[in-house]
Amino acid sequence: MAPNTLTRRLSAAVGGAAILAMIGFSAACGTDGDTPEQAPVTSTEPTLTPTEKSINTDEEDFTPPVKAPQQTVRAPNAPVFHD
């Protein structure tokens, strides 16, 4: 029973040390220096060009009609027809 307790305590101590080490590394590697210089702001705006063409309703519809497939399995509450 004693070796089992010792193993638990040792693993808890190692885990705690690992957590403290991660906190220390993240604090040491963090940078609190000055923020980098930002790019200068331009006052001219770029010209806007349309990215989509207008919809022409005079031409035929080029998409085929949507047709649902035939039902292959009887619905759970559908009546059963015998020939």
mmCIF file of the N, C-alpha and C atoms, coordinates in Angstrom:
data_MODEL
# 
_entry.id   MODEL 
# 
loop_
_atom_site.group_PDB 
_atom_site.id 
_atom_site.type_symbol 
_atom_site.label_atom_id 
_atom_site.label_alt_id 
_atom_site.label_comp_id 
_atom_site.label_asym_id 
_atom_site.label_entity_id 
_atom_site.label_seq_id 
_atom_site.pdbx_PDB_ins_code 
_atom_site.Cartn_x 
_atom_site.Cartn_y 
_atom_site.Cartn_z 
_atom_site.occupancy 
_atom_site.B_iso_or_equiv 
_atom_site.pdbx_formal_charge 
_atom_site.auth_seq_id 
_atom_site.auth_comp_id 
_atom_site.auth_asym_id 
_atom_site.auth_atom_id 
_atom_site.pdbx_PDB_model_num 
ATOM 1   N N  . MET A 1 1  ? 0.824   -1.187 0.000   1.00 0.00 ? 1  MET A N  1 
ATOM 2   C CA . MET A 1 1  ? 0.000   0.000  0.000   1.00 0.00 ? 1  MET A CA 1 
ATOM 3   C C  . MET A 1 1  ? 0.869   1.252  0.000   1.00 0.00 ? 1  MET A C  1 
ATOM 4   N N  . ALA A 1 2  ? 2.007   1.211  0.693   1.00 0.00 ? 2  ALA A N  1 
ATOM 5   C CA . ALA A 1 2  ? 2.878   2.377  0.787   1.00 0.00 ? 2  ALA A CA 1 
ATOM 6   C C  . ALA A 1 2  ? 3.500   2.745  -0.561  1.00 0.00 ? 2  ALA A C  1 
ATOM 7   N N  . PRO A 1 3  ? 3.975   1.799  -1.361  1.00 0.00 ? 3  PRO A N  1 
ATOM 8   C CA . PRO A 1 3  ? 4.550   2.183  -2.656  1.00 0.00 ? 3  PRO A CA 1 
ATOM 9   C C  . PRO A 1 3  ? 3.512   2.836  -3.577  1.00 0.00 ? 3  PRO A C  1 
ATOM 10  N N  . ASN A 1 4  ? 2.258   2.414  -3.465  1.00 0.00 ? 4  ASN A N  1 
ATOM 11  C CA . ASN A 1 4  ? 1.199   2.982  -4.288  1.00 0.00 ? 4  ASN A CA 1 
ATOM 12  C C  . ASN A 1 4  ? 0.987   4.456  -3.926  1.00 0.00 ? 4  ASN A C  1 
ATOM 13  N N  . THR A 1 5  ? 0.995   4.774  -2.636  1.00 0.00 ? 5  THR A N  1 
ATOM 14  C CA . THR A 1 5  ? 0.818   6.147  -2.181  1.00 0.00 ? 5  THR A CA 1 
ATOM 15  C C  . THR A 1 5  ? 2.014   7.002  -2.601  1.00 0.00 ? 5  THR A C  1 
ATOM 16  N N  . LEU A 1 6  ? 3.207   6.436  -2.491  1.00 0.00 ? 6  LEU A N  1 
ATOM 17  C CA . LEU A 1 6  ? 4.407   7.159  -2.891  1.00 0.00 ? 6  LEU A CA 1 
ATOM 18  C C  . LEU A 1 6  ? 4.378   7.473  -4.392  1.00 0.00 ? 6  LEU A C  1 
ATOM 19  N N  . THR A 1 7  ? 3.912   6.538  -5.185  1.00 0.00 ? 7  THR A N  1 
ATOM 20  C CA . THR A 1 7  ? 3.818   6.748  -6.635  1.00 0.00 ? 7  THR A CA 1 
ATOM 21  C C  . THR A 1 7  ? 2.839   7.870  -6.954  1.00 0.00 ? 7  THR A C  1 
ATOM 22  N N  . ARG A 1 8  ? 1.711   7.895  -6.264  1.00 0.00 ? 8  ARG A N  1 
ATOM 23  C CA . ARG A 1 8  ? 0.718   8.950  -6.488  1.00 0.00 ? 8  ARG A CA 1 
ATOM 24  C C  . ARG A 1 8  ? 1.274   10.321 -6.116  1.00 0.00 ? 8  ARG A C  1 
ATOM 25  N N  . ARG A 1 9  ? 1.946   10.383 -4.973  1.00 0.00 ? 9  ARG A N  1 
ATOM 26  C CA . ARG A 1 9  ? 2.498   11.668 -4.537  1.00 0.00 ? 9  ARG A CA 1 
ATOM 27  C C  . ARG A 1 9  ? 3.596   12.148 -5.487  1.00 0.00 ? 9  ARG A C  1 
ATOM 28  N N  . LEU A 1 10 ? 4.432   11.229 -5.919  1.00 0.00 ? 10 LEU A N  1 
ATOM 29  C CA . LEU A 1 10 ? 5.504   11.583 -6.832  1.00 0.00 ? 10 LEU A CA 1 
ATOM 30  C C  . LEU A 1 10 ? 4.947   12.061 -8.175  1.00 0.00 ? 10 LEU A C  1 
ATOM 31  N N  . SER A 1 11 ? 3.942   11.370 -8.692  1.00 0.00 ? 11 SER A N  1 
ATOM 32  C CA . SER A 1 11 ? 3.360   11.788 -9.972  1.00 0.00 ? 11 SER A CA 1 
ATOM 33  C C  . SER A 1 11 ? 2.632   13.123 -9.836  1.00 0.00 ? 11 SER A C  1 
ATOM 34  N N  . ALA A 1 12 ? 1.998   13.386 -8.696  1.00 0.00 ? 12 ALA A N  1 
ATOM 35  C CA . ALA A 1 12 ? 1.342   14.674 -8.474  1.00 0.00 ? 12 ALA A CA 1 
ATOM 36  C C  . ALA A 1 12 ? 2.374   15.792 -8.406  1.00 0.00 ? 12 ALA A C  1 
ATOM 37  N N  . ALA A 1 13 ? 3.507   15.533 -7.764  1.00 0.00 ? 13 ALA A N  1 
ATOM 38  C CA . ALA A 1 13 ? 4.560   16.546 -7.671  1.00 0.00 ? 13 ALA A CA 1 
ATOM 39  C C  . ALA A 1 13 ? 5.166   16.829 -9.040  1.00 0.00 ? 13 ALA A C  1 
ATOM 40  N N  . VAL A 1 14 ? 5.389   15.797 -9.826  1.00 0.00 ? 14 VAL A N  1 
ATOM 41  C CA . VAL A 1 14 ? 5.946   15.983 -11.170 1.00 0.00 ? 14 VAL A CA 1 
ATOM 42  C C  . VAL A 1 14 ? 4.952   16.733 -12.053 1.00 0.00 ? 14 VAL A C  1 
ATOM 43  N N  . GLY A 1 15 ? 3.671   16.406 -11.946 1.00 0.00 ? 15 GLY A N  1 
ATOM 44  C CA . GLY A 1 15 ? 2.650   17.114 -12.725 1.00 0.00 ? 15 GLY A CA 1 
ATOM 45  C C  . GLY A 1 15 ? 2.556   18.577 -12.340 1.00 0.00 ? 15 GLY A C  1 
ATOM 46  N N  . GLY A 1 16 ? 2.607   18.863 -11.046 1.00 0.00 ? 16 GLY A N  1 
ATOM 47  C CA . GLY A 1 16 ? 2.578   20.253 -10.588 1.00 0.00 ? 16 GLY A CA 1 
ATOM 48  C C  . GLY A 1 16 ? 3.788   21.030 -11.071 1.00 0.00 ? 16 GLY A C  1 
ATOM 49  N N  . ALA A 1 17 ? 4.956   20.385 -11.035 1.00 0.00 ? 17 ALA A N  1 
ATOM 50  C CA . ALA A 1 17 ? 6.171   21.042 -11.524 1.00 0.00 ? 17 ALA A CA 1 
ATOM 51  C C  . ALA A 1 17 ? 6.072   21.311 -13.024 1.00 0.00 ? 17 ALA A C  1 
ATOM 52  N N  . ALA A 1 18 ? 5.466   20.399 -13.768 1.00 0.00 ? 18 ALA A N  1 
ATOM 53  C CA . ALA A 1 18 ? 5.303   20.601 -15.208 1.00 0.00 ? 18 ALA A CA 1 
ATOM 54  C C  . ALA A 1 18 ? 4.374   21.776 -15.489 1.00 0.00 ? 18 ALA A C  1 
ATOM 55  N N  . ILE A 1 19 ? 3.310   21.899 -14.717 1.00 0.00 ? 19 ILE A N  1 
ATOM 56  C CA . ILE A 1 19 ? 2.379   23.021 -14.892 1.00 0.00 ? 19 ILE A CA 1 
ATOM 57  C C  . ILE A 1 19 ? 3.073   24.338 -14.576 1.00 0.00 ? 19 ILE A C  1 
ATOM 58  N N  . LEU A 1 20 ? 3.831   24.376 -13.484 1.00 0.00 ? 20 LEU A N  1 
ATOM 59  C CA . LEU A 1 20 ? 4.563   25.595 -13.141 1.00 0.00 ? 20 LEU A CA 1 
ATOM 60  C C  . LEU A 1 20 ? 5.606   25.939 -14.205 1.00 0.00 ? 20 LEU A C  1 
ATOM 61  N N  . ALA A 1 21 ? 6.247   24.931 -14.779 1.00 0.00 ? 21 ALA A N  1 
ATOM 62  C CA . ALA A 1 21 ? 7.234   25.175 -15.829 1.00 0.00 ? 21 ALA A CA 1 
ATOM 63  C C  . ALA A 1 21 ? 6.560   25.757 -17.073 1.00 0.00 ? 21 ALA A C  1 
ATOM 64  N N  . MET A 1 22 ? 5.372   25.244 -17.437 1.00 0.00 ? 22 MET A N  1 
ATOM 65  C CA . MET A 1 22 ? 4.659   25.784 -18.598 1.00 0.00 ? 22 MET A CA 1 
ATOM 66  C C  . MET A 1 22 ? 4.257   27.232 -18.374 1.00 0.00 ? 22 MET A C  1 
ATOM 67  N N  . ILE A 1 23 ? 3.817   27.545 -17.161 1.00 0.00 ? 23 ILE A N  1 
ATOM 68  C CA . ILE A 1 23 ? 3.445   28.928 -16.843 1.00 0.00 ? 23 ILE A CA 1 
ATOM 69  C C  . ILE A 1 23 ? 4.673   29.828 -16.923 1.00 0.00 ? 23 ILE A C  1 
ATOM 70  N N  . GLY A 1 24 ? 5.787   29.349 -16.386 1.00 0.00 ? 24 GLY A N  1 
ATOM 71  C CA . GLY A 1 24 ? 7.016   30.134 -16.428 1.00 0.00 ? 24 GLY A CA 1 
ATOM 72  C C  . GLY A 1 24 ? 7.511   30.359 -17.852 1.00 0.00 ? 24 GLY A C  1 
ATOM 73  N N  . PHE A 1 25 ? 7.471   29.320 -18.691 1.00 0.00 ? 25 PHE A N  1 
ATOM 74  C CA . PHE A 1 25 ? 7.910   29.471 -20.076 1.00 0.00 ? 25 PHE A CA 1 
ATOM 75  C C  . PHE A 1 25 ? 7.016   30.429 -20.845 1.00 0.00 ? 25 PHE A C  1 
ATOM 76  N N  . SER A 1 26 ? 5.719   30.336 -20.633 1.00 0.00 ? 26 SER A N  1 
ATOM 77  C CA . SER A 1 26 ? 4.820   31.237 -21.365 1.00 0.00 ? 26 SER A CA 1 
ATOM 78  C C  . SER A 1 26 ? 4.990   32.675 -20.900 1.00 0.00 ? 26 SER A C  1 
ATOM 79  N N  . ALA A 1 27 ? 5.293   32.881 -19.623 1.00 0.00 ? 27 ALA A N  1 
ATOM 80  C CA . ALA A 1 27 ? 5.520   34.241 -19.133 1.00 0.00 ? 27 ALA A CA 1 
ATOM 81  C C  . ALA A 1 27 ? 6.859   34.778 -19.627 1.00 0.00 ? 27 ALA A C  1 
ATOM 82  N N  . ALA A 1 28 ? 7.869   33.931 -19.693 1.00 0.00 ? 28 ALA A N  1 
ATOM 83  C CA . ALA A 1 28 ? 9.193   34.381 -20.113 1.00 0.00 ? 28 ALA A CA 1 
ATOM 84  C C  . ALA A 1 28 ? 9.259   34.630 -21.615 1.00 0.00 ? 28 ALA A C  1 
ATOM 85  N N  . CYS A 1 29 ? 8.522   33.869 -22.390 1.00 0.00 ? 29 CYS A N  1 
ATOM 86  C CA . CYS A 1 29 ? 8.577   34.006 -23.847 1.00 0.00 ? 29 CYS A CA 1 
ATOM 87  C C  . CYS A 1 29 ? 7.621   35.062 -24.369 1.00 0.00 ? 29 CYS A C  1 
ATOM 88  N N  . GLY A 1 30 ? 6.742   35.567 -23.540 1.00 0.00 ? 30 GLY A N  1 
ATOM 89  C CA . GLY A 1 30 ? 5.811   36.600 -23.978 1.00 0.00 ? 30 GLY A CA 1 
ATOM 90  C C  . GLY A 1 30 ? 6.534   37.908 -24.192 1.00 0.00 ? 30 GLY A C  1 
ATOM 91  N N  . THR A 1 31 ? 6.076   38.690 -25.155 1.00 0.00 ? 31 THR A N  1 
ATOM 92  C CA . THR A 1 31 ? 6.703   39.977 -25.423 1.00 0.00 ? 31 THR A CA 1 
ATOM 93  C C  . THR A 1 31 ? 5.760   41.087 -25.000 1.00 0.00 ? 31 THR A C  1 
ATOM 94  N N  . ASP A 1 32 ? 6.277   41.996 -24.210 1.00 0.00 ? 32 ASP A N  1 
ATOM 95  C CA . ASP A 1 32 ? 5.513   43.159 -23.783 1.00 0.00 ? 32 ASP A CA 1 
ATOM 96  C C  . ASP A 1 32 ? 6.109   44.423 -24.385 1.00 0.00 ? 32 ASP A C  1 
ATOM 97  N N  . GLY A 1 33 ? 6.867   44.278 -25.456 1.00 0.00 ? 33 GLY A N  1 
ATOM 98  C CA . GLY A 1 33 ? 7.536   45.416 -26.077 1.00 0.00 ? 33 GLY A CA 1 
ATOM 99  C C  . GLY A 1 33 ? 6.535   46.325 -26.775 1.00 0.00 ? 33 GLY A C  1 
ATOM 100 N N  . ASP A 1 34 ? 7.098   47.348 -27.413 1.00 0.00 ? 34 ASP A N  1 
ATOM 101 C CA . ASP A 1 34 ? 6.261   48.291 -28.141 1.00 0.00 ? 34 ASP A CA 1 
ATOM 102 C C  . ASP A 1 34 ? 5.584   47.593 -29.313 1.00 0.00 ? 34 ASP A C  1 
ATOM 103 N N  . THR A 1 35 ? 4.424   48.100 -29.642 1.00 0.00 ? 35 THR A N  1 
ATOM 104 C CA . THR A 1 35 ? 3.710   47.535 -30.780 1.00 0.00 ? 35 THR A CA 1 
ATOM 105 C C  . THR A 1 35 ? 4.415   47.959 -32.059 1.00 0.00 ? 35 THR A C  1 
ATOM 106 N N  . PRO A 1 36 ? 4.377   47.156 -33.095 1.00 0.00 ? 36 PRO A N  1 
ATOM 107 C CA . PRO A 1 36 ? 5.065   47.511 -34.336 1.00 0.00 ? 36 PRO A CA 1 
ATOM 108 C C  . PRO A 1 36 ? 4.416   48.731 -34.990 1.00 0.00 ? 36 PRO A C  1 
ATOM 109 N N  . GLU A 1 37 ? 5.239   49.454 -35.724 1.00 0.00 ? 37 GLU A N  1 
ATOM 110 C CA . GLU A 1 37 ? 4.751   50.661 -36.380 1.00 0.00 ? 37 GLU A CA 1 
ATOM 111 C C  . GLU A 1 37 ? 3.745   50.283 -37.461 1.00 0.00 ? 37 GLU A C  1 
ATOM 112 N N  . GLN A 1 38 ? 2.631   50.987 -37.487 1.00 0.00 ? 38 GLN A N  1 
ATOM 113 C CA . GLN A 1 38 ? 1.586   50.676 -38.449 1.00 0.00 ? 38 GLN A CA 1 
ATOM 114 C C  . GLN A 1 38 ? 1.881   51.367 -39.770 1.00 0.00 ? 38 GLN A C  1 
ATOM 115 N N  . ALA A 1 39 ? 1.342   50.810 -40.836 1.00 0.00 ? 39 ALA A N  1 
ATOM 116 C CA . ALA A 1 39 ? 1.531   51.369 -42.169 1.00 0.00 ? 39 ALA A CA 1 
ATOM 117 C C  . ALA A 1 39 ? 0.796   52.697 -42.269 1.00 0.00 ? 39 ALA A C  1 
ATOM 118 N N  . PRO A 1 40 ? 1.309   53.617 -43.061 1.00 0.00 ? 40 PRO A N  1 
ATOM 119 C CA . PRO A 1 40 ? 0.638   54.909 -43.201 1.00 0.00 ? 40 PRO A CA 1 
ATOM 120 C C  . PRO A 1 40 ? -0.727  54.743 -43.870 1.00 0.00 ? 40 PRO A C  1 
ATOM 121 N N  . VAL A 1 41 ? -1.650  55.581 -43.463 1.00 0.00 ? 41 VAL A N  1 
ATOM 122 C CA . VAL A 1 41 ? -3.008  55.513 -43.986 1.00 0.00 ? 41 VAL A CA 1 
ATOM 123 C C  . VAL A 1 41 ? -3.093  56.393 -45.221 1.00 0.00 ? 41 VAL A C  1 
ATOM 124 N N  . THR A 1 42 ? -3.612  55.830 -46.309 1.00 0.00 ? 42 THR A N  1 
ATOM 125 C CA . THR A 1 42 ? -3.766  56.615 -47.531 1.00 0.00 ? 42 THR A CA 1 
ATOM 126 C C  . THR A 1 42 ? -5.134  57.262 -47.547 1.00 0.00 ? 42 THR A C  1 
ATOM 127 N N  . SER A 1 43 ? -5.198  58.452 -48.127 1.00 0.00 ? 43 SER A N  1 
ATOM 128 C CA . SER A 1 43 ? -6.468  59.177 -48.143 1.00 0.00 ? 43 SER A CA 1 
ATOM 129 C C  . SER A 1 43 ? -7.243  58.959 -49.428 1.00 0.00 ? 43 SER A C  1 
ATOM 130 N N  . THR A 1 44 ? -6.620  58.394 -50.464 1.00 0.00 ? 44 THR A N  1 
ATOM 131 C CA . THR A 1 44 ? -7.335  58.161 -51.716 1.00 0.00 ? 44 THR A CA 1 
ATOM 132 C C  . THR A 1 44 ? -7.976  56.785 -51.685 1.00 0.00 ? 44 THR A C  1 
ATOM 133 N N  . GLU A 1 45 ? -9.167  56.706 -52.226 1.00 0.00 ? 45 GLU A N  1 
ATOM 134 C CA . GLU A 1 45 ? -9.873  55.430 -52.264 1.00 0.00 ? 45 GLU A CA 1 
ATOM 135 C C  . GLU A 1 45 ? -9.719  54.820 -53.645 1.00 0.00 ? 45 GLU A C  1 
ATOM 136 N N  . PRO A 1 46 ? -9.549  53.516 -53.724 1.00 0.00 ? 46 PRO A N  1 
ATOM 137 C CA . PRO A 1 46 ? -9.434  52.882 -55.037 1.00 0.00 ? 46 PRO A CA 1 
ATOM 138 C C  . PRO A 1 46 ? -10.786 52.923 -55.755 1.00 0.00 ? 46 PRO A C  1 
ATOM 139 N N  . THR A 1 47 ? -10.725 52.936 -57.072 1.00 0.00 ? 47 THR A N  1 
ATOM 140 C CA . THR A 1 47 ? -11.971 52.950 -57.831 1.00 0.00 ? 47 THR A CA 1 
ATOM 141 C C  . THR A 1 47 ? -12.633 51.586 -57.731 1.00 0.00 ? 47 THR A C  1 
ATOM 142 N N  . LEU A 1 48 ? -13.931 51.593 -57.642 1.00 0.00 ? 48 LEU A N  1 
ATOM 143 C CA . LEU A 1 48 ? -14.676 50.353 -57.506 1.00 0.00 ? 48 LEU A CA 1 
ATOM 144 C C  . LEU A 1 48 ? -15.150 49.886 -58.871 1.00 0.00 ? 48 LEU A C  1 
ATOM 145 N N  . THR A 1 49 ? -14.945 48.616 -59.137 1.00 0.00 ? 49 THR A N  1 
ATOM 146 C CA . THR A 1 49 ? -15.430 48.028 -60.380 1.00 0.00 ? 49 THR A CA 1 
ATOM 147 C C  . THR A 1 49 ? -16.382 46.907 -60.019 1.00 0.00 ? 49 THR A C  1 
ATOM 148 N N  . PRO A 1 50 ? -17.431 46.719 -60.788 1.00 0.00 ? 50 PRO A N  1 
ATOM 149 C CA . PRO A 1 50 ? -18.371 45.641 -60.464 1.00 0.00 ? 50 PRO A CA 1 
ATOM 150 C C  . PRO A 1 50 ? -17.710 44.281 -60.643 1.00 0.00 ? 50 PRO A C  1 
ATOM 151 N N  . THR A 1 51 ? -17.973 43.384 -59.721 1.00 0.00 ? 51 THR A N  1 
ATOM 152 C CA . THR A 1 51 ? -17.387 42.054 -59.796 1.00 0.00 ? 51 THR A CA 1 
ATOM 153 C C  . THR A 1 51 ? -18.350 41.040 -60.379 1.00 0.00 ? 51 THR A C  1 
ATOM 154 N N  . GLU A 1 52 ? -19.618 41.369 -60.438 1.00 0.00 ? 52 GLU A N  1 
ATOM 155 C CA . GLU A 1 52 ? -20.608 40.454 -60.989 1.00 0.00 ? 52 GLU A CA 1 
ATOM 156 C C  . GLU A 1 52 ? -21.333 41.138 -62.138 1.00 0.00 ? 52 GLU A C  1 
ATOM 157 N N  . LYS A 1 53 ? -21.691 40.357 -63.121 1.00 0.00 ? 53 LYS A N  1 
ATOM 158 C CA . LYS A 1 53 ? -22.445 40.900 -64.235 1.00 0.00 ? 53 LYS A CA 1 
ATOM 159 C C  . LYS A 1 53 ? -23.921 40.906 -63.870 1.00 0.00 ? 53 LYS A C  1 
ATOM 160 N N  . SER A 1 54 ? -24.662 41.776 -64.498 1.00 0.00 ? 54 SER A N  1 
ATOM 161 C CA . SER A 1 54 ? -26.092 41.847 -64.215 1.00 0.00 ? 54 SER A CA 1 
ATOM 162 C C  . SER A 1 54 ? -26.798 40.627 -64.791 1.00 0.00 ? 54 SER A C  1 
ATOM 163 N N  . ILE A 1 55 ? -27.924 40.303 -64.221 1.00 0.00 ? 55 ILE A N  1 
ATOM 164 C CA . ILE A 1 55 ? -28.708 39.160 -64.669 1.00 0.00 ? 55 ILE A CA 1 
ATOM 165 C C  . ILE A 1 55 ? -29.533 39.594 -65.873 1.00 0.00 ? 55 ILE A C  1 
ATOM 166 N N  . ASN A 1 56 ? -29.390 38.873 -66.957 1.00 0.00 ? 56 ASN A N  1 
ATOM 167 C CA . ASN A 1 56 ? -30.145 39.175 -68.161 1.00 0.00 ? 56 ASN A CA 1 
ATOM 168 C C  . ASN A 1 56 ? -31.354 38.252 -68.191 1.00 0.00 ? 56 ASN A C  1 
ATOM 169 N N  . THR A 1 57 ? -32.546 38.784 -68.065 1.00 0.00 ? 57 THR A N  1 
ATOM 170 C CA . THR A 1 57 ? -33.756 37.960 -68.017 1.00 0.00 ? 57 THR A CA 1 
ATOM 171 C C  . THR A 1 57 ? -34.334 37.704 -69.392 1.00 0.00 ? 57 THR A C  1 
ATOM 172 N N  . ASP A 1 58 ? -33.736 38.256 -70.457 1.00 0.00 ? 58 ASP A N  1 
ATOM 173 C CA . ASP A 1 58 ? -34.263 38.062 -71.804 1.00 0.00 ? 58 ASP A CA 1 
ATOM 174 C C  . ASP A 1 58 ? -33.897 36.698 -72.374 1.00 0.00 ? 58 ASP A C  1 
ATOM 175 N N  . GLU A 1 59 ? -32.810 36.108 -71.925 1.00 0.00 ? 59 GLU A N  1 
ATOM 176 C CA . GLU A 1 59 ? -32.369 34.830 -72.474 1.00 0.00 ? 59 GLU A CA 1 
ATOM 177 C C  . GLU A 1 59 ? -33.103 33.677 -71.801 1.00 0.00 ? 59 GLU A C  1 
ATOM 178 N N  . GLU A 1 60 ? -32.980 32.486 -72.404 1.00 0.00 ? 60 GLU A N  1 
ATOM 179 C CA . GLU A 1 60 ? -33.606 31.297 -71.839 1.00 0.00 ? 60 GLU A CA 1 
ATOM 180 C C  . GLU A 1 60 ? -32.910 30.898 -70.547 1.00 0.00 ? 60 GLU A C  1 
ATOM 181 N N  . ASP A 1 61 ? -33.663 30.211 -69.708 1.00 0.00 ? 61 ASP A N  1 
ATOM 182 C CA . ASP A 1 61 ? -33.091 29.705 -68.466 1.00 0.00 ? 61 ASP A CA 1 
ATOM 183 C C  . ASP A 1 61 ? -32.198 28.518 -68.808 1.00 0.00 ? 61 ASP A C  1 
ATOM 184 N N  . PHE A 1 62 ? -30.935 28.554 -68.418 1.00 0.00 ? 62 PHE A N  1 
ATOM 185 C CA . PHE A 1 62 ? -30.000 27.503 -68.791 1.00 0.00 ? 62 PHE A CA 1 
ATOM 186 C C  . PHE A 1 62 ? -29.932 26.374 -67.774 1.00 0.00 ? 62 PHE A C  1 
ATOM 187 N N  . THR A 1 63 ? -30.649 26.462 -66.656 1.00 0.00 ? 63 THR A N  1 
ATOM 188 C CA . THR A 1 63 ? -30.622 25.387 -65.671 1.00 0.00 ? 63 THR A CA 1 
ATOM 189 C C  . THR A 1 63 ? -31.738 24.404 -65.968 1.00 0.00 ? 63 THR A C  1 
ATOM 190 N N  . PRO A 1 64 ? -31.478 23.108 -65.859 1.00 0.00 ? 64 PRO A N  1 
ATOM 191 C CA . PRO A 1 64 ? -32.536 22.129 -66.113 1.00 0.00 ? 64 PRO A CA 1 
ATOM 192 C C  . PRO A 1 64 ? -33.542 22.124 -64.965 1.00 0.00 ? 64 PRO A C  1 
ATOM 193 N N  . PRO A 1 65 ? -34.760 21.688 -65.228 1.00 0.00 ? 65 PRO A N  1 
ATOM 194 C CA . PRO A 1 65 ? -35.748 21.625 -64.150 1.00 0.00 ? 65 PRO A CA 1 
ATOM 195 C C  . PRO A 1 65 ? -35.366 20.543 -63.139 1.00 0.00 ? 65 PRO A C  1 
ATOM 196 N N  . VAL A 1 66 ? -35.710 20.762 -61.904 1.00 0.00 ? 66 VAL A N  1 
ATOM 197 C CA . VAL A 1 66 ? -35.390 19.811 -60.847 1.00 0.00 ? 66 VAL A CA 1 
ATOM 198 C C  . VAL A 1 66 ? -36.519 18.800 -60.740 1.00 0.00 ? 66 VAL A C  1 
ATOM 199 N N  . LYS A 1 67 ? -36.167 17.522 -60.815 1.00 0.00 ? 67 LYS A N  1 
ATOM 200 C CA . LYS A 1 67 ? -37.159 16.454 -60.690 1.00 0.00 ? 67 LYS A CA 1 
ATOM 201 C C  . LYS A 1 67 ? -36.732 15.541 -59.549 1.00 0.00 ? 67 LYS A C  1 
ATOM 202 N N  . ALA A 1 68 ? -37.646 15.291 -58.634 1.00 0.00 ? 68 ALA A N  1 
ATOM 203 C CA . ALA A 1 68 ? -37.346 14.414 -57.506 1.00 0.00 ? 68 ALA A CA 1 
ATOM 204 C C  . ALA A 1 68 ? -37.343 12.964 -57.977 1.00 0.00 ? 68 ALA A C  1 
ATOM 205 N N  . PRO A 1 69 ? -36.484 12.120 -57.413 1.00 0.00 ? 69 PRO A N  1 
ATOM 206 C CA . PRO A 1 69 ? -36.483 10.708 -57.800 1.00 0.00 ? 69 PRO A CA 1 
ATOM 207 C C  . PRO A 1 69 ? -37.739 10.008 -57.291 1.00 0.00 ? 69 PRO A C  1 
ATOM 208 N N  . GLN A 1 70 ? -38.071 8.895  -57.928 1.00 0.00 ? 70 GLN A N  1 
ATOM 209 C CA . GLN A 1 70 ? -39.247 8.132  -57.525 1.00 0.00 ? 70 GLN A CA 1 
ATOM 210 C C  . GLN A 1 70 ? -39.015 7.492  -56.162 1.00 0.00 ? 70 GLN A C  1 
ATOM 211 N N  . GLN A 1 71 ? -40.095 7.367  -55.411 1.00 0.00 ? 71 GLN A N  1 
ATOM 212 C CA . GLN A 1 71 ? -40.004 6.752  -54.089 1.00 0.00 ? 71 GLN A CA 1 
ATOM 213 C C  . GLN A 1 71 ? -39.820 5.254  -54.259 1.00 0.00 ? 71 GLN A C  1 
ATOM 214 N N  . THR A 1 72 ? -38.806 4.681  -53.609 1.00 0.00 ? 72 THR A N  1 
ATOM 215 C CA . THR A 1 72 ? -38.524 3.255  -53.754 1.00 0.00 ? 72 THR A CA 1 
ATOM 216 C C  . THR A 1 72 ? -38.936 2.454  -52.530 1.00 0.00 ? 72 THR A C  1 
ATOM 217 N N  . VAL A 1 73 ? -39.163 3.113  -51.410 1.00 0.00 ? 73 VAL A N  1 
ATOM 218 C CA . VAL A 1 73 ? -39.534 2.425  -50.179 1.00 0.00 ? 73 VAL A CA 1 
ATOM 219 C C  . VAL A 1 73 ? -40.873 2.976  -49.721 1.00 0.00 ? 73 VAL A C  1 
ATOM 220 N N  . ARG A 1 74 ? -41.730 2.091  -49.239 1.00 0.00 ? 74 ARG A N  1 
ATOM 221 C CA . ARG A 1 74 ? -43.040 2.508  -48.758 1.00 0.00 ? 74 ARG A CA 1 
ATOM 222 C C  . ARG A 1 74 ? -42.869 3.284  -47.466 1.00 0.00 ? 74 ARG A C  1 
ATOM 223 N N  . ALA A 1 75 ? -43.611 4.367  -47.327 1.00 0.00 ? 75 ALA A N  1 
ATOM 224 C CA . ALA A 1 75 ? -43.578 5.168  -46.111 1.00 0.00 ? 75 ALA A CA 1 
ATOM 225 C C  . ALA A 1 75 ? -44.103 4.342  -44.940 1.00 0.00 ? 75 ALA A C  1 
ATOM 226 N N  . PRO A 1 76 ? -43.689 4.627  -43.706 1.00 0.00 ? 76 PRO A N  1 
ATOM 227 C CA . PRO A 1 76 ? -44.089 3.805  -42.556 1.00 0.00 ? 76 PRO A CA 1 
ATOM 228 C C  . PRO A 1 76 ? -45.603 3.736  -42.341 1.00 0.00 ? 76 PRO A C  1 
ATOM 229 N N  . ASN A 1 77 ? -46.327 4.814  -42.570 1.00 0.00 ? 77 ASN A N  1 
ATOM 230 C CA . ASN A 1 77 ? -47.766 4.812  -42.304 1.00 0.00 ? 77 ASN A CA 1 
ATOM 231 C C  . ASN A 1 77 ? -48.597 4.751  -43.572 1.00 0.00 ? 77 ASN A C  1 
ATOM 232 N N  . ALA A 1 78 ? -47.982 4.474  -44.694 1.00 0.00 ? 78 ALA A N  1 
ATOM 233 C CA . ALA A 1 78 ? -48.723 4.416  -45.953 1.00 0.00 ? 78 ALA A CA 1 
ATOM 234 C C  . ALA A 1 78 ? -49.529 3.119  -46.016 1.00 0.00 ? 78 ALA A C  1 
ATOM 235 N N  . PRO A 1 79 ? -50.719 3.165  -46.649 1.00 0.00 ? 79 PRO A N  1 
ATOM 236 C CA . PRO A 1 79 ? -51.521 1.937  -46.762 1.00 0.00 ? 79 PRO A CA 1 
ATOM 237 C C  . PRO A 1 79 ? -50.863 0.945  -47.717 1.00 0.00 ? 79 PRO A C  1 
ATOM 238 N N  . VAL A 1 80 ? -51.100 -0.332 -47.474 1.00 0.00 ? 80 VAL A N  1 
ATOM 239 C CA . VAL A 1 80 ? -50.544 -1.393 -48.302 1.00 0.00 ? 80 VAL A CA 1 
ATOM 240 C C  . VAL A 1 80 ? -51.610 -1.790 -49.313 1.00 0.00 ? 80 VAL A C  1 
ATOM 241 N N  . PHE A 1 81 ? -51.289 -1.748 -50.597 1.00 0.00 ? 81 PHE A N  1 
ATOM 242 C CA . PHE A 1 81 ? -52.215 -2.131 -51.658 1.00 0.00 ? 81 PHE A CA 1 
ATOM 243 C C  . PHE A 1 81 ? -51.814 -3.501 -52.184 1.00 0.00 ? 81 PHE A C  1 
ATOM 244 N N  . HIS A 1 82 ? -52.777 -4.402 -52.258 1.00 0.00 ? 82 HIS A N  1 
ATOM 245 C CA . HIS A 1 82 ? -52.530 -5.743 -52.800 1.00 0.00 ? 82 HIS A CA 1 
ATOM 246 C C  . HIS A 1 82 ? -53.161 -5.828 -54.173 1.00 0.00 ? 82 HIS A C  1 
ATOM 247 N N  . ASP A 1 83 ? -52.442 -6.378 -55.143 1.00 0.00 ? 83 ASP A N  1 
ATOM 248 C CA . ASP A 1 83 ? -52.971 -6.511 -56.506 1.00 0.00 ? 83 ASP A CA 1 
ATOM 249 C C  . ASP A 1 83 ? -53.850 -7.713 -56.642 1.00 0.00 ? 83 ASP A C  1 
# 
